[in-house]
Amino acid sequence: MSVASAIRGIGHRVVNAVWRIGVAARFFFLTLVYSGPSFRRFHLTIKELFFTGVMSLIIIVVAGLFVGMVLGLQGYETLKRYGSESALGVMVALGLVRELGPVMAALLFASRAGSAMTAEIGLMKATEQISAMEMMAVNPIARIIAPRFWAGVISMPLLAALFSAVGVFGGYFVGVVQIGVDEGSFWSQMQAAVDFREDILNGVIKSLVFGTVVTVISLFEGFDAPPTAEGVSGATTRTVVTSSLAILMLDFVLTAIMFRGS
Amino acid sequence: MERTTLDMWVGIFVVAGIAALVMLAMKVGNLGTYNMSDTYEVYANFTNIGGLKPKASIRSAGVLVGRVKEISLNTETYEAKVVMSIDKRYQFPKDTFASILTSGLLGEQYIGLMPGGDSEMLKSGEQIKKTQSAMVLEDLIGKFLYSKAAEPAPNK
C-alpha cells in the first residue's frame, strides 16, 4: 500500500513538474507578446530598473571587488610555482569575463532581485491586487510582469560587466599594488589574451541568457504562487533554488558551445 | 515629462554599466591596443607547424606586426600552408625568412619574420619562400640520440 502510494507520489511530482514547465513556457510567451506597453510607457520599466538594477549595484560592486581580489591572490600563489606571475592579469581577466562575471552576477541577482520580485508578485496575488486589475480590464501581464521582465533582461548584462570590471581592478589591486607583479606585463598580457568578440561579447551573451532565465523563473514563481503566506515563502525559496541551478547548468552548456576548440 | 530622482539613478546605473563594458573592451580586451583593419595577406609553407594556432602572433624583432589568419594542409605537397595578415604599416622584403618560434621555454608559438636584403617588397597574396619549421621536441631528442650513437665509443 505504502509502496504504491510512494510510486504514485513520484509520478505525481514528475507530471506536476512537466506541467509547470509548460505553463511557464506559455507565461514567457505571453510576456513577450504583451511587452509593448513596457516600452510605450517606459517609465514603468524605468521604475523596475531602479529596483532590480540600481538596488543591486552595491552588492555587485562589493562582491566583484572581493572575487577579483581572491582571484589575484590565489592566482599569484599558483602561477608563482611555474614562474609565470606575469600571466596573472590573463588569469584574472579571462576568469572574470568568461565565467565568474556572468555567473556570480546572475547568482547574486537571483537572490537579491529575483526573490524580491517573486515575493512582491506573490503578495500582490495574495492581497488580490492582480484579480482587481483583471476586474478593471487591465492586463496584469502587460502592466506588472512585462516591465519587470525587461528590466531584468536589461540590467543583467550591465551588472555582469560592472562585476567583471570591478573584479579586474580588485585583481590589479592585490596583484600589482600589494604583491608587486609588474604592472606592464599585467595589463599587456591581459590585452593580448582577451579577445573582444570571443571573450567579452560571449560573456555579455551569457549574462543576457541568465538575465532572461532568472527573471522568467522569478516572475513565474510569483505569479504561480498559492495566495497564502506559506505559498509566497515557498515560491521565494523555489525561485532562488531553481534559478541558481538553472544558471549553473546553462553556464556549462553555454561554455561548451562558446569556448570549445578555441 | 517630469524628471524624477529615480530616472537619474537609473541613468547613473546604465551609464556605469556601459562604462564598465567600454572599459572591459578597451583596457582588458584587445580592442584598444592595436587596430589592424589595414592588413595585407601573405602565405608561407612549412613542413611542420608544431603547435601554431590561428590568431597566433607574428613578430619581427619582437614587435607584433600581424596575426596568423588561417592554417590548412596542402594535399599536393603535404605541407602546412599558413596565411598571415600583416599590418600595412610594415613592409617586408621578398626574401624575408619566416620561422616558427616559441616564446619562453613552454610558451606559445609564434612566427618570427627576419627581413632579408631584397629591394623589392612582398605584395599581398605573395608567398614567403624561405621558412623554418617548428622545433618538435621528439625530433630533437631523436636527433640527439642518433648523433650520440654515431659517435665512436671512447677508447678505454
Chai-1 contact restraints between the chains, C-beta under 6 A:
chainA,res_idxA,chainB,res_idxB,connection_type,confidence,min_distance_angstrom,max_distance_angstrom,comment,restraint_id
A,I46,B,V10,contact,1.0,0.0,6.0,A-B,restraint_1
A,L49,B,V10,contact,1.0,0.0,6.0,A-B,restraint_2
A,F50,B,L6,contact,1.0,0.0,6.0,A-B,restraint_3
A,F50,B,W9,contact,1.0,0.0,6.0,A-B,restraint_4
A,F50,B,V10,contact,1.0,0.0,6.0,A-B,restraint_5
A,G53,B,F13,contact,1.0,0.0,6.0,A-B,restraint_6
A,V54,B,W9,contact,1.0,0.0,6.0,A-B,restraint_7
A,V54,B,F13,contact,1.0,0.0,6.0,A-B,restraint_8
A,A93,B,V28,contact,1.0,0.0,6.0,A-B,restraint_9
A,L158,B,G17,contact,1.0,0.0,6.0,A-B,restraint_10
A,A161,B,G17,contact,1.0,0.0,6.0,A-B,restraint_11
A,A161,B,A20,contact,1.0,0.0,6.0,A-B,restraint_12
A,A161,B,L21,contact,1.0,0.0,6.0,A-B,restraint_13
A,L162,B,G17,contact,1.0,0.0,6.0,A-B,restraint_14
A,L162,B,A20,contact,1.0,0.0,6.0,A-B,restraint_15
A,S164,B,L24,contact,1.0,0.0,6.0,A-B,restraint_16
A,A165,B,A20,contact,1.0,0.0,6.0,A-B,restraint_17
A,A165,B,M23,contact,1.0,0.0,6.0,A-B,restraint_18
A,A165,B,L24,contact,1.0,0.0,6.0,A-B,restraint_19
A,V168,B,V28,contact,1.0,0.0,6.0,A-B,restraint_20
A,M190,B,V28,contact,1.0,0.0,6.0,A-B,restraint_21
A,Q191,B,N30,contact,1.0,0.0,6.0,A-B,restraint_22
A,Q191,B,T33,contact,1.0,0.0,6.0,A-B,restraint_23
A,V194,B,V28,contact,1.0,0.0,6.0,A-B,restraint_24
A,V194,B,G29,contact,1.0,0.0,6.0,A-B,restraint_25
A,D195,B,N30,contact,1.0,0.0,6.0,A-B,restraint_26
A,F196,B,A25,contact,1.0,0.0,6.0,A-B,restraint_27
A,F196,B,G29,contact,1.0,0.0,6.0,A-B,restraint_28
A,F196,B,L31,contact,1.0,0.0,6.0,A-B,restraint_29
A,I200,B,L24,contact,1.0,0.0,6.0,A-B,restraint_30
A,I200,B,A25,contact,1.0,0.0,6.0,A-B,restraint_31
A,I200,B,G29,contact,1.0,0.0,6.0,A-B,restraint_32
